[in-house]
Amino acid sequence: MQVDLSNPQFQAAIPILQRIEDAGFEAYFVGGCVRDALLGLPIHDVDIATSAYPAEVKGIFRRTVDTGIQHGTVTVLDHGAGYEVTTFRTESGYQDFRRPDSVQFVRSLKEDQLRRDFTVNALAARHDGTVIDNFNGLADLHDHVLRAVGNPDDRFGEDALRMMRAVRFESQLGFTLEPATAQGISDNAPLLQHIAVERIATEFTRLLLGIDRRAGLRTLIDSGLYQYCPQFAAAGPALAQLAALPASQWPNAAVAWTLLVVTLGVAPRKFLRAWKQSNDLIEAVQAATSMWPALGGTVPDNWTLYAAGTRGVTVALTAYGCAHPDRDVTAIRAAYDGLSIHHKDELALSGSDLIAAGMQPGRAMGQALRRAERAVVTGTVANTRTALLAYVQAADQAD
């Protein structure tokens, strides 16, 4: 079996493999890059494995960096690019259910592949594209089956995050878990509680953005794995509702997490902080969910749209369209686009204008600017300096 290595990522790295081979060692492309090339998917980076020990790799190349030498990884610097080259190894002892306690370098590719998670990821390719398949990964790739290498209990006991990777691959690749691997997830689900939240969140986000999100969510629920995710102990029914939403692929993380938050009915900030999400994502989801209750009926009022902001409106309308593809939200988008201003910086009145008009800096000035902002958004007054000064002065006299 041959794999097409015409992708520039492979082409740039082929000389690295050839240099190692010329020195008398084996070298292969391994893992996800081989899998994705065989599936015709985009290649983002390449992984290289070799029978050469780290010191031997460093002896072959003039410029190297010890990026993870204790685990056998040396970065080779060539023509302005870096290539991670990792020695074949075996691992033992996984007290934290994530990282090995000890690593032993070996010369055998097959021994190295025994520690891989799934057969479709235990494929290797020589520099000429010849595929090495020691665990029938090609057959599983053809059948779109996700199967653990060897005993699933061993693989998930070595690294409990692999269970989240399994449900993520179900969604991302559209593959089906073979029965023993699925049972292994059910049997070992409690081990997920040993894994850092950030790592779980990364896999879960990728699950939500996959081509078969429903399948990944169903396995997450049926296996009981969801119970060991943050804030999900009693979320089974809500996750089932999420899985029942229309099957169209969701475009980005903000939309995905908005739909999750709305379905769960939770407060966005507290929930997303528990999931260790970025402030940027939290703000986007908070803004989107703030206007969600107004989306089911008439067009939301101007202030609701304005308060959500450009990103909040975009995320909310996109998410709403994913959940309710039969409903037309163009009128809401048009209403937002038609606002007199979309940010307070666009207000035609400033603090300097108020000072020039005789107002003293302080709380009263801040309140005046906020009143002017709301008046412009709601259409009470035109967004011109003259009109706004008159509005503020009239309101001040009324007070």
C-alpha positions as CSV (number, residue, x, y, z in Angstrom):
1,M,0.0,0.0,0.0
2,Q,1.3,3.5,-0.9
3,V,0.3,6.8,0.5
4,D,0.5,10.0,-1.4
5,L,3.2,12.2,0.1
6,S,2.9,15.1,-2.4
7,N,1.7,17.4,0.4
8,P,4.3,20.1,1.0
9,Q,4.5,19.2,4.7
10,F,5.7,15.7,3.7
11,Q,7.9,16.9,0.9
12,A,9.8,19.2,3.1
13,A,10.4,16.5,5.7
14,I,11.3,13.6,3.4
15,P,15.0,14.7,3.3
16,I,15.1,14.3,7.1
17,L,14.0,10.7,6.8
18,Q,16.5,10.0,4.0
19,R,19.4,11.5,6.1
20,I,18.5,9.1,9.0
21,E,18.2,6.2,6.6
22,D,21.5,7.0,5.0
23,A,23.1,6.8,8.5
24,G,21.8,3.2,8.8
25,F,18.6,3.7,10.8
26,E,14.9,3.4,10.1
27,A,12.7,6.5,9.9
28,Y,9.0,6.8,9.2
29,F,6.2,9.3,9.1
30,V,3.8,8.1,11.8
31,G,0.4,8.7,13.4
32,G,-2.3,11.1,12.4
33,C,-0.5,12.6,9.4
34,V,-0.4,9.1,7.7
35,R,-4.0,8.5,8.6
36,D,-5.2,11.8,7.3
37,A,-3.2,11.5,4.1
38,L,-4.8,8.1,3.4
39,L,-8.2,9.7,4.1
40,G,-7.5,12.7,1.8
41,L,-7.8,15.1,4.7
42,P,-5.6,18.2,5.2
43,I,-2.2,17.7,6.8
44,H,-1.3,20.2,9.5
45,D,2.0,18.8,10.7
46,V,4.1,15.6,10.4
47,D,5.5,13.3,13.1
48,I,8.7,11.3,12.5
49,A,9.7,8.2,14.4
50,T,13.1,6.5,14.1
51,S,15.1,3.6,15.4
52,A,18.0,6.0,16.0
53,Y,18.5,6.9,19.7
54,P,18.4,10.6,20.6
55,A,22.2,10.9,20.7
56,E,22.4,9.2,17.3
57,V,19.9,11.6,15.8
58,K,21.9,14.6,17.2
59,G,25.0,13.1,15.6
60,I,23.4,13.0,12.1
61,F,22.2,16.6,12.0
62,R,24.2,19.8,12.6
63,R,21.4,21.7,14.3
64,T,19.1,20.1,16.9
65,V,17.2,21.1,20.0
66,D,16.5,18.8,23.0
67,T,12.7,19.5,23.1
68,G,11.7,16.3,24.9
69,I,14.9,14.2,25.0
70,Q,13.8,12.3,28.2
71,H,11.0,10.8,26.1
72,G,13.2,10.5,23.0
73,T,12.2,13.6,21.1
74,V,14.8,15.8,19.4
75,T,13.8,18.7,17.1
76,V,15.9,18.8,13.9
77,L,16.3,22.3,12.5
78,D,16.5,22.4,8.7
79,H,16.1,25.3,6.3
80,G,14.3,27.4,8.8
81,A,11.9,24.7,9.9
82,G,11.8,22.4,12.9
83,Y,11.0,18.7,12.7
84,E,10.3,16.6,15.8
85,V,12.1,13.2,15.6
86,T,11.2,10.7,18.2
87,T,13.0,7.4,19.0
88,F,11.0,4.2,19.0
89,R,10.1,3.5,22.6
90,T,8.2,1.4,25.1
91,E,6.5,2.8,28.1
92,S,5.6,1.5,31.6
93,G,3.9,2.7,34.7
94,Y,1.1,5.3,34.4
95,Q,0.4,6.4,37.9
96,D,-1.4,9.6,36.8
97,F,-3.2,7.7,34.0
98,R,-1.7,10.1,31.4
99,R,2.1,10.1,31.3
100,P,4.5,7.1,31.6
101,D,6.7,6.7,34.7
102,S,9.5,5.3,32.6
103,V,10.5,5.1,28.9
104,Q,12.8,2.6,27.3
105,F,14.2,3.2,23.8
106,V,13.9,0.3,21.4
107,R,14.9,-0.4,17.8
108,S,11.6,-2.0,16.7
109,L,8.8,0.0,15.0
110,K,6.3,-2.6,16.0
111,E,7.2,-2.4,19.6
112,D,6.8,1.4,19.4
113,Q,3.4,1.1,17.7
114,L,2.1,-1.2,20.5
115,R,1.8,1.9,22.7
116,R,-0.4,3.8,20.1
117,D,-4.0,4.4,20.9
118,F,-5.9,3.2,17.9
119,T,-5.0,1.0,14.9
120,V,-5.7,3.8,12.4
121,N,-3.1,5.9,14.3
122,A,-0.6,3.0,14.3
123,L,0.3,3.4,10.7
124,A,3.8,4.3,9.4
125,A,5.1,5.4,6.0
126,R,8.5,5.3,4.5
127,H,9.9,8.3,2.6
128,D,8.7,6.7,-0.7
129,G,5.1,6.4,0.6
130,T,5.2,2.7,1.4
131,V,2.8,2.1,4.3
132,I,3.8,-0.2,7.2
133,D,0.7,-1.7,8.9
134,N,1.3,-4.0,11.8
135,F,-2.2,-3.9,13.4
136,N,-4.6,-4.0,10.5
137,G,-5.1,-0.3,10.6
138,L,-5.6,-0.1,6.9
139,A,-8.6,-2.4,7.1
140,D,-10.1,-0.3,9.9
141,L,-9.4,2.9,8.0
142,H,-11.3,1.4,5.0
143,D,-14.2,0.3,7.1
144,H,-14.2,3.6,9.2
145,V,-13.8,1.6,12.4
146,L,-12.0,2.9,15.5
147,R,-10.3,0.0,17.3
148,A,-7.8,0.2,20.2
149,V,-4.4,-1.3,19.6
150,G,-4.4,-4.5,21.6
151,N,-6.4,-4.6,24.9
152,P,-8.6,-1.5,25.3
153,D,-8.3,-1.6,29.1
154,D,-4.5,-1.4,28.7
155,R,-4.6,1.5,26.3
156,F,-7.1,3.5,28.4
157,G,-5.3,2.7,31.6
158,E,-2.1,4.1,30.1
159,D,-3.8,7.3,29.1
160,A,-7.4,8.0,30.2
161,L,-7.6,11.0,27.8
162,R,-7.7,8.4,25.0
163,M,-11.4,7.8,25.8
164,M,-12.2,11.4,25.0
165,R,-10.0,11.1,21.9
166,A,-12.1,8.1,20.9
167,V,-15.4,9.9,21.0
168,R,-13.8,12.9,19.4
169,F,-12.6,10.8,16.5
170,E,-16.1,9.3,16.2
171,S,-17.3,12.8,15.5
172,Q,-14.3,14.3,13.7
173,L,-13.8,11.4,11.3
174,G,-17.2,9.9,11.2
175,F,-15.9,6.5,12.4
176,T,-17.7,3.8,14.5
177,L,-16.2,2.3,17.6
178,E,-15.8,-1.4,17.5
179,P,-17.6,-3.2,20.4
180,A,-14.6,-4.1,22.5
181,T,-13.2,-0.6,22.4
182,A,-16.6,0.9,23.2
183,Q,-16.9,-1.5,26.2
184,G,-13.4,-0.4,27.3
185,I,-14.6,3.2,27.5
186,S,-17.6,2.2,29.6
187,D,-15.4,0.1,31.9
188,N,-12.7,2.7,32.4
189,A,-14.8,5.9,32.3
190,P,-14.0,6.8,36.0
191,L,-10.3,7.2,35.1
192,L,-11.1,10.4,33.2
193,Q,-11.4,12.2,36.5
194,H,-7.6,12.0,36.7
195,I,-7.2,14.1,33.5
196,A,-6.7,17.9,33.5
197,V,-9.8,19.8,32.6
198,E,-8.0,21.7,29.9
199,R,-7.2,18.5,28.0
200,I,-10.8,17.2,28.3
201,A,-12.1,20.5,27.1
202,T,-9.9,20.5,24.0
203,E,-11.1,17.1,23.0
204,F,-14.8,17.9,23.8
205,T,-14.6,21.1,21.7
206,R,-13.3,19.1,18.8
207,L,-16.1,16.6,19.3
208,L,-18.7,19.3,19.1
209,L,-17.2,20.6,15.9
210,G,-17.0,17.3,14.1
211,I,-18.9,16.0,11.1
212,D,-20.8,13.4,13.2
213,R,-21.3,15.2,16.5
214,R,-24.3,13.1,17.3
215,A,-22.4,9.8,17.3
216,G,-19.7,11.2,19.5
217,L,-22.2,12.6,22.0
218,R,-24.2,9.3,22.0
219,T,-21.1,7.4,23.0
220,L,-20.2,10.0,25.6
221,I,-23.6,9.5,27.1
222,D,-24.0,5.7,26.7
223,S,-20.6,4.9,28.1
224,G,-21.1,7.1,31.2
225,L,-18.0,9.0,30.3
226,Y,-19.9,12.3,30.4
227,Q,-20.3,12.0,34.2
228,Y,-16.5,12.6,34.7
229,C,-16.5,15.8,32.6
230,P,-16.7,19.1,34.5
231,Q,-20.3,20.1,35.5
232,F,-21.8,17.1,33.6
233,A,-22.6,14.7,36.5
234,A,-26.4,15.1,35.9
235,A,-26.2,16.4,32.4
236,G,-27.2,13.1,30.6
237,P,-30.7,14.2,29.5
238,A,-29.5,17.7,28.4
239,L,-26.7,16.2,26.4
240,A,-29.2,13.8,24.7
241,Q,-31.2,17.0,23.7
242,L,-28.0,18.4,22.3
243,A,-27.4,15.3,20.3
244,A,-30.9,15.5,18.9
245,L,-30.3,18.9,17.4
246,P,-30.1,19.0,13.5
247,A,-27.0,17.2,12.3
248,S,-25.4,20.1,10.4
249,Q,-21.8,20.7,11.4
250,W,-21.2,23.6,13.8
251,P,-18.8,26.3,12.5
252,N,-16.8,27.4,15.5
253,A,-16.3,26.9,19.3
254,A,-18.3,30.0,20.3
255,V,-21.4,28.6,18.5
256,A,-20.9,25.1,19.9
257,W,-20.5,26.2,23.5
258,T,-23.4,28.7,23.2
259,L,-25.7,25.8,22.1
260,L,-24.4,23.7,25.0
261,V,-25.0,26.4,27.5
262,V,-28.5,27.1,26.3
263,T,-29.4,23.4,26.2
264,L,-28.0,22.9,29.7
265,G,-29.7,26.0,31.0
266,V,-26.6,27.1,33.0
267,A,-25.0,30.4,33.8
268,P,-22.3,30.9,31.1
269,R,-19.5,32.4,33.1
270,K,-19.5,30.0,36.0
271,F,-19.9,27.0,33.7
272,L,-17.2,28.0,31.2
273,R,-14.8,28.9,33.9
274,A,-15.2,25.4,35.3
275,W,-14.2,24.2,31.9
276,K,-11.2,26.4,31.9
277,Q,-12.3,28.2,28.7
278,S,-10.6,31.5,27.5
279,N,-12.0,34.9,28.5
280,D,-12.6,35.6,24.8
281,L,-14.8,32.5,24.4
282,I,-16.6,33.3,27.7
283,E,-17.4,36.8,26.6
284,A,-18.7,35.7,23.2
285,V,-21.0,33.0,24.8
286,Q,-22.2,35.4,27.5
287,A,-23.1,38.0,24.9
288,A,-24.8,35.4,22.7
289,T,-26.9,33.8,25.4
290,S,-27.9,37.2,26.8
291,M,-30.1,37.8,23.7
292,W,-31.2,34.1,23.2
293,P,-34.5,34.5,25.0
294,A,-35.5,37.2,22.6
295,L,-34.9,35.2,19.5
296,G,-38.0,33.0,19.6
297,G,-40.5,35.7,19.0
298,T,-40.4,39.2,17.4
299,V,-37.3,41.1,16.6
300,P,-35.4,42.0,19.9
301,D,-35.5,45.6,20.9
302,N,-32.6,47.9,19.9
303,W,-30.9,47.9,23.3
304,T,-30.9,44.1,23.5
305,L,-29.2,43.9,20.1
306,Y,-26.7,46.7,20.9
307,A,-25.8,45.2,24.3
308,A,-25.0,41.8,22.7
309,G,-22.5,43.5,20.3
310,T,-21.4,42.5,16.8
311,R,-19.9,39.2,17.9
312,G,-22.6,38.3,20.3
313,V,-25.3,38.9,17.7
314,T,-23.4,36.9,15.1
315,V,-22.8,34.0,17.4
316,A,-26.3,34.0,18.7
317,L,-27.9,34.1,15.2
318,T,-25.6,31.4,13.9
319,A,-26.3,29.2,16.9
320,Y,-30.0,29.8,16.6
321,G,-29.9,28.9,12.9
322,C,-28.1,25.6,13.7
323,A,-30.8,24.7,16.3
324,H,-33.7,26.0,14.2
325,P,-32.8,25.9,10.6
326,D,-36.4,26.4,9.5
327,R,-36.6,29.9,11.1
328,D,-35.6,33.1,9.3
329,V,-33.4,35.4,11.3
330,T,-32.6,37.9,8.6
331,A,-34.9,40.5,10.1
332,I,-32.9,40.4,13.3
333,R,-29.6,40.7,11.5
334,A,-31.1,43.7,9.5
335,A,-32.3,45.3,12.7
336,Y,-28.8,45.1,14.3
337,D,-27.1,46.4,11.1
338,G,-29.6,49.3,11.1
339,L,-28.7,50.5,14.6
340,S,-27.5,54.1,14.7
341,I,-24.3,53.0,16.5
342,H,-22.8,49.6,17.3
343,H,-20.3,50.7,19.9
344,K,-20.0,53.5,22.4
345,D,-16.9,54.8,20.6
346,E,-19.3,55.8,17.7
347,L,-21.3,58.2,19.9
348,A,-21.0,61.7,18.5
349,L,-20.7,63.1,22.0
350,S,-17.6,62.9,24.3
351,G,-16.6,63.9,27.8
352,S,-14.6,66.7,26.2
353,D,-17.7,68.0,24.6
354,L,-19.5,68.1,27.9
355,I,-16.6,69.8,29.7
356,A,-16.6,72.4,26.9
357,A,-20.3,72.9,27.5
358,G,-19.7,73.6,31.2
359,M,-20.2,70.2,32.9
360,Q,-17.8,69.1,35.6
361,P,-16.0,65.7,35.3
362,G,-17.4,63.0,37.6
363,R,-20.2,60.6,38.1
364,A,-22.8,62.9,36.6
365,M,-20.8,63.2,33.4
366,G,-20.6,59.4,33.1
367,Q,-24.3,59.1,33.7
368,A,-25.0,61.7,31.1
369,L,-22.9,59.9,28.5
370,R,-24.7,56.6,29.2
371,R,-28.1,58.2,28.9
372,A,-27.0,59.7,25.6
373,E,-25.7,56.4,24.4
374,R,-29.0,54.6,25.2
375,A,-31.0,57.5,23.6
376,V,-29.2,57.1,20.4
377,V,-29.5,53.3,20.3
378,T,-33.2,53.4,21.1
379,G,-33.8,56.1,18.5
380,T,-34.8,58.8,20.9
381,V,-32.2,61.3,19.6
382,A,-30.1,61.6,16.5
383,N,-26.4,60.8,16.8
384,T,-25.1,64.3,16.3
385,R,-23.1,66.5,18.7
386,T,-25.7,69.3,18.6
387,A,-28.7,67.0,19.2
388,L,-26.9,65.1,22.0
389,L,-25.7,68.2,23.8
390,A,-29.3,69.6,23.7
391,Y,-30.6,66.2,25.0
392,V,-28.1,66.0,27.9
393,Q,-28.7,69.6,28.9
394,A,-32.5,69.2,28.8
395,A,-32.2,66.0,30.9
396,D,-29.8,67.8,33.4
397,Q,-32.3,70.7,33.8
398,A,-35.1,68.2,34.3
399,D,-33.1,66.5,37.1
